[in-house]
Amino acid sequence: MSGACEVVWRLLYALLCLQRALFAWLRGRLGGGGPRSWLWRWRRRAASAAASCAFLAPAAGAFAFHKPAVVGRRVNGGRGRWRADGRSLEKLPVHVGLLVTEEETSYADMASLVVWCMAVGISYISVYDHNGIFKRNNSRLMDEILKQQQELLGLDCSKYTLEFANQDKTDQVLNSQSSLKVLSPEDGKADIIRAAQSFCHLVAQQQRKCTDLDVNVLDSLLSSTKGFPDPDLLLKFGPVDSTLGFLPWHIRLTEIIALPSHLNISYEDFFSALRQYAAHEQRWGK
């Protein structure tokens, strides 16, 4: 019995020595000055690490994976939906004007609007900004429209063809189902002035009489919209409460719907404007 007690005692003593040796080694490694010193250092490092994690948490959240948002101009099942949407309306405008009153212009967003007009079955489309940016860069706009046509309509793009019928490229025709004109202020009041001058010249040459002047005669003398009917609907984008010279002779019976901006516009916003137009009853001045 005494022998067993001695063995147990020696074992406990060996464990105590091992504990002391381990304690001394830890104190040397942590640069200690006693157990309080290394324990305090450990706690301070732990607190610092916790503070760093708390500081970096918002930044980590910013880089967390998120499912990409759906871009406004992309619509699930859009290729088949757009034509059906056009047919679902009680009335669809034949000619739609797209008027940008904003200083900033987006070729991609304007191209999407043109392609949506084509896809729902609108035959004539006019694009206008009061600075004439789109008209000066009409080739860039056309390139963007063809790009958006491929991207939005995919394999169906061959079913939707467009004639680019602006004045300086009248020969660029794409077997059209829709026609596009890009306009600027010179196609508004300035065109009316040119038409009046032409009529006065015809009167001076005795080819016309003053009493011949009427709506049809003036329409025939206007060059900016030749081949286009008057707009049924004008979508005005931006905060300015003015048409800024958009075809003043042609919009006397045009329905005008204002939208906040053409930048990042969605198909839902565009089609909502078409539904609003279809719901309006035009009384033709009655």
Secondary structure, DSSP 4 states (H G I P E B T S, - for coil): -HHHHHHHHHHHHHHHHHHHHHHHHHHHHTT-SSHHHHHHHHHHHHHHHHHHHHHHHHHHHHTS--PPPPPTT--TTHHHHHHHHHHHSS---SEEEEEE-SSS--HHHHHHHHHHHHHHT--EEEEEETT-HHHHTHHHHHHHHHHHHHHHHGGGGGGS-EEE--GGGTT-B-S-SEEEEEE-GGGTHHHHHHHHHHHHHHHHTTSS-GGG--HHHHHHH--TTTT-PPPSEEEEESS--S-TTS-TTT-TT-EEEEES-STT--HHHHHHHHHHHHH----TT-
